[in-house]
Amino acid sequence: MKVTIGDVAKKAGVSKTTVSRILNGHYEHATAETRERVLQVIRELDYRPNALAKGLKQMKTNVLGIVLSNLRNPFWASVLEGVEDACRSLGYSLMICNSNEDPALEEDYLKVMQMRQVDGVIINPTAKNFSLYESLCNNKFPLIAINRKLEGIAVDTVVMDNVLGASMAVEHLYRQGRRNIAILLYPPEGVSPRIERIEGYKQGLMKCGLAVRESLIRIVPEQKGNIKEATKELLRGPHEVDAIFSTNNMMTLEVLEAIKELGLTVPADVALVGYDETVWSQHLDPPLTTVFQPAYEMGEFAARRLIQRIESKRTLKPKTVVLKPNLIIRRSCGST
């Protein structure tokens, strides 16, 4: 039996007007508790307006949506710049949402974007809503995944060569005389860049004739302070760690904090390579060697590809574009 807006309102204990406002992103007349209750009922009943349930569009809005996983990371500012520049040049506006790595919030945003009739969505997926991603693609909703792969789903994808980036970092540390190279990363489950950076780290070690030691691979829960403590544990341990590969620019700040609190210095006591170039990398003392990712190009290409798919009169086959990183060498690993 077809679910109606009245069914949603009745189960959530609110008016149909309140449901309609929340569906359209107008939250100012509802409390956070009411909003969450209504969205939960929508999820439970799998409610969609008729046109969307049939996979139809009533009108073209010239608006794209983008759902990112963590707007606190400076990497995404560059991606957004590329997306916005492409949208502006091609006559589109942009609706920006931040899932903050929360799959429930990501699902809410995707459904709201459909209901607000955006023409297509760029997503850095949490990789935990596979049935939803698959449903969108099966219903021919224009979608493009960036930074993270959605294995097994036929979707346009723009990613970085993370294996190459990690391998370059390790090989550079080896050339600087470092032999006990540790890696820090957040839990990789389902997150392709993290999986690939571990693989690149291992490949880099093997290219250099170094053994892969699991004791030097530290997977750390993504909560503030955990990286700092993991770094201290590594540097106090028996492994004589002389280099650290930090796989995320936000974690690099905690690594540096830990090194400082232990009374050690970079690069005399420990060399450091970070992932992602930021505005502050070159201003650290010493300046930080980083794996640079072409973030602007990722955003620009993703937006142009999505708009091409929206405006094409024929069905385009999904394709994956892999962008190449490069190493920016500074003094955090020793002499350049």
Salt bridges, closest charged atoms under 4 A:
GLU36 OE2 - ARG43 NH2 3.01
GLU44 OE1 - LYS11 NZ 3.09
ASP46 OD1 - ARG48 NE 3.69
ASP46 OD1 - LYS111 NZ 3.90
ASP85 OD1 - ARG88 NH1 3.05
GLU101 OE2 - ARG148 NH2 2.64
GLU101 OE2 - ARG194 NH2 3.95
GLU107 OE2 - LYS111 NZ 3.17
ASP108 OD1 - ARG43 NH1 2.32
ASP119 OD1 - LYS57 NZ 3.83
ASP156 OD1 - ARG305 NH2 3.28
ASP156 OD2 - ARG309 NE 2.72
ASP161 OD2 - LYS324 NZ 2.87
GLU171 OE2 - LYS207 NZ 3.64
GLU196 OE2 - LYS149 NZ 2.98
GLU222 OE1 - ARG194 NH2 3.09
GLU233 OE2 - ARG218 NH1 3.07
GLU257 OE2 - LYS228 NZ 3.32
GLU261 OE2 - LYS228 NZ 3.20
GLU261 OE1 - LYS232 NZ 2.46
GLU277 OE2 - ARG330 NH2 2.59
GLU300 OE2 - ARG304 NE 3.82
GLU311 OE2 - LYS60 NZ 3.93
